Amino acid sequence: MRTILSVVLVFITSSLLAQNNGSFSFENEPLENVLTAIEKTYDVKFSYNAALAENKTITLQVTDVSLNTVIQRLQKQVPIVFEKVNERYYIIRNQVQAGKIRICGSLKDTKSNAPIVEASVVNISQNKGTVTNAEGKFELFLAIPSDTIEIRFLGYKTQRLLAQSLQKIPCETIFLEADQYDLETVLLSNYLTSGIDKNTDGSISLSPSQLGILPGLTEPDVLQSIQLLPGIQSPNETASGLFIRGGTPDQNLILWDGIKMYHSGHFFGLISAFNPYVIEEVSVYKSGTETRYGDRISGVIDIQTDTKVPKQLSGGFGFNMTHADAYLKVPIAKNFGITVSARRAFTDILETFTYNNFSDRVFQNTKITESTEIIENVFSETENNFFFTDYTIKLIGKLSDKDEIMISNLRTNNELDFLSEIEAFEETSRDQLSIRNSGFSGLWKRQWNTNFSHSLEAYYSRFDFDYLGRFRGNLVNATEQDQKRNKIKDIGFSYNTNWMLNEKNSIQSGYQFSSNDVSFGFSGFRGTEEGVTTYNVGEQSINNSHALFAAYKYNNKKELIVNAGLRVNYFSTTKEAFFEPRLYVEKKLSDLFTVNFSGELKHQAVSQILEFNTANFGLENQVWAIANGEEFPVLKSRQISTGVIFSNNGWRVDLDMYYKNITGLTSFNRSFGNTSVLETFTEGNSRIYGVDVLIEKKINNYKTWMGYSYTDNNFEFSRINNGLPFDGNYDIRHYFRWAHSYTIDNFEFSLGWNYRTGTPYTPVTSQTQTNGDLFVFIGETNSTRIPDYHRLDFSGTYTFDFDKKNKWKGKIGFSLLNIYDRNNLLERYYEIRPFLNQNNNVQFRLETVDKFSLGITPNLVFRVDF
């Protein structure tokens, strides 16, 4: 099998393919629609003023042509010019007819009235020129006959100027307003694949609508895509179980339009809870986080849905082998629009091969299993109703040239109802689980002038977890009930300001308030002939958090980028203030090499803990709790990292080294030691050393990338392992990924291989039986590792048009996870379980519990977009 794998990967790597071409059929189609279609076909982005496309239509019939050919055809039909910034980004401007004119002037800033001493003429229609001296004065002779011309200077808005006035002597003074294009924030485009960019603040941005094909994915699952980035891993093979540089999933801040998410997965984490077809951009921070982000000590995943008012009705729908979805973008007025989306699983109606494989993976070693043989010829009959839903609604409005508002709503829901009956024993058990996360947010942004803007944002987030397990046995005359709940009400608002001092310098500041009302409780009873025993424990607490933050930014992509700031948090539960300095610096050494450094300090008051009263259910045993400074201390993280980027001739190498220290951990919330003893709390810390490496190479429309991560994650607790350091529960020492993608005509293919070393576990060294009692002796904590993990994934898609005008587009996709069906072990632990011996006496035995990964799992997708 390894030989076959090597041959396949070498064959793909050596394939050199032709440039991606496209076909179009437009008949009096609005220019804006044409540009959108071109962006999707060639995976490019156009930046232009919306007024440029007004009242312009295109008629075009081409087959299998390059992007350059399409651009040339467009420029012949409408007076526009495409200015290429890099392989992906283009700026579109108005075109002016030929003629001759002398243009001269001096430049001043609109607000300060000060001379602009650093500026250059980027574009005067199709002509280019430079400032003649260092004081912003210029003199150009251009071929422009019209009375009004358009000039663009680097860093400033396009100016519409009267040609006659500019011919006067002395020359006119031109006042310029600062202008920032979105592409100014992009440092590296097509990072890993199309639709993934590295920004000047050190973050990684993903655009699902532009995202290229990825191994094992036929749709742009946001959380699955993030796992391609070195330093981000999912030891349990789920979408939501993201460990960012050693931090646990509950230590990640996940925002949906400013709404804090406390549950980010469907199907117990195998699928992300976010519909990718209404997402505009996802920003991911692994380190050097901006000061406006708080409340979590690990990574940040900031999800922003569509921010543009839809100009016309558009949407799409589709399905795969687990769920169906639909979305609509509707203009409801000239400057107002609404976007809606919905997804629902059909797993409670139809069981596909994909669903069956997912079920085997999720429900193994739990109550939720297929009909099993209890004893000879005695079976349990089961019925499992499981499904998930999510929907979003967003209102987008542009109140004026300076004001815009956005109102968002999100709701996710997971429902499970499992029934088991053993007719011969007259036994019935039922487990019901409901997990919901919903929220609202509102945003008002105002651009007061070219230099100053602010935003006011408010949100409400609610998390509800409810579990009810019941058992009744008529023959044994016993009844049992276990109930668990976990509820969060999180409300807050923030005020942010952005002050552009000049083209390269800016200051951001703001204030944030949030109030977390968190409660959890466990209750139940056991009823037998001897009597009834009950238990009822719970806790509720509220934490009000206040934060002030400020940051200074210097952005000169050609030389130096600096983001430096300070955040101050106050938590009411501990009555303490915490200071969080943040720093990110990037220095360009040459055209080939760039170096960076980052450092940050973070604190977290709300985190997840483990409980064991309902551990026999086998699913979702974590609950959220608020730090109180005693059993649950405030989590604290310090991280520093440094790296270097090399780019040349289609090659890109990105190397990062980091150190992270986390304090405030407890043995309770990480399940160390004997899980049957709840009262043994011990505080500890974690030290993480890591190296992330990414190597990329692109040849025409073929791309390959290799990612490697080394992580050394050590824990130290005074009462565990004799106070000596030991490997963390999810310490993956080596992680390697090699992926390939290529495009030919309307086909896209991707193949990727993952390899990682096994996670540690605590072994049992020996066991003895004495008078019916079982004595188990364990070895050193996490001193043994499960076998190494590796998997090969494939995906392919084909896109097509339903009509000649390219208004209706279709997509068919196929993916195959774990192609060679490796039985990967994900986790191993031990349980002591009772059984009846031959004399019908209760005895105990030690059982090894192994959790395995997905086997070979195919999936199909069909989509229609219009």
PEZI-V138477 format. One line per field, one symbol per residue. psi: psi as a letter, one per 20 degrees, with the letter a starting at -180 (. if undefined). burial: # if it has 24 or more other ideal C-beta (glycine too) atoms within 12 Angstrom, else .. Layout:
BEGIN
psi = ???
burial = ???
END
This chain:
BEGIN
psi = hhggggggghgghiporrqprrqqopolpqhghghghgghgjlrppprphhhipkpqpopoqplrrghgggggghhhqmqpoopgaihpqpprqpqrqapqppraqpqpggijqqoioqqogpndjqqaqpiajjjqqoqormoirhprpppqpjqqppoqphghiiqprqqpppqpqpoqhihipgpqlogrqipqprijirpppnhhjprqqpipiqmpghhhhihpqipqnhjkrhimpooliqrhijpoppolipppiojqrllihpqjpoiijpgqpppphrkqqiipaiqicrpooppapippphrprarrrqbjhrqrqqqoppirgkqrqpqqqqpqkhigporhgggggghggjqkrhnrrpqogapjoqppqpooprqqqqqppppqohaiipqqppqpqpqppppoppppnhhjlppqppppppqprrqqqppppngaihpqrqppqqppppppppopqppohhilqqqppppqpqpooqrrqpqqooogahipqpqrrqqpqooopqqqprrqppahiapqrqoqrqpqppppqppqqqppponhhgqppoprpppqpphhilqpppnqqpppppohaihppqrqqqqpqqpiprqrqqjhkhihjqmjqqqqppjiehnrpqppppqqqrqppppliqppoppprpppprjqqhgjjlqboiiohjnppqarppppqpppppqppodjppqqppppppooqqophjpkkjqqrpqhkoogpppppqqqqpocjqpqqpqpppqqqqqroqphrqqpoliqppppqaqpliqqrqqpqqpqqqqqpqrphrhjkhpqqppqpqoqmgjlpnpphqprqqoqqrpahjkqprqqpppopprrpapoqqqqpqpq.
burial = ....#..##..##...#.######.#..####################...##..#.#.#.#..#.#..##.###..#.####...##########....#########......#.########.#.#.#....#####.#.#....###########.#.#..##....############################################################################################################################################..#################......#########.#......##.#############..........#.#.#.#############.....#############.#####....###################.#..##.####################.....#######################.#####################.#..............#.#.#############.#...##############...#.#######.#.....###################################...################....######################.#.....##################..#################..##...####################.#################.#.........#.#.#..##..##..###########.#...###.###########..#.#########.............#....################
END
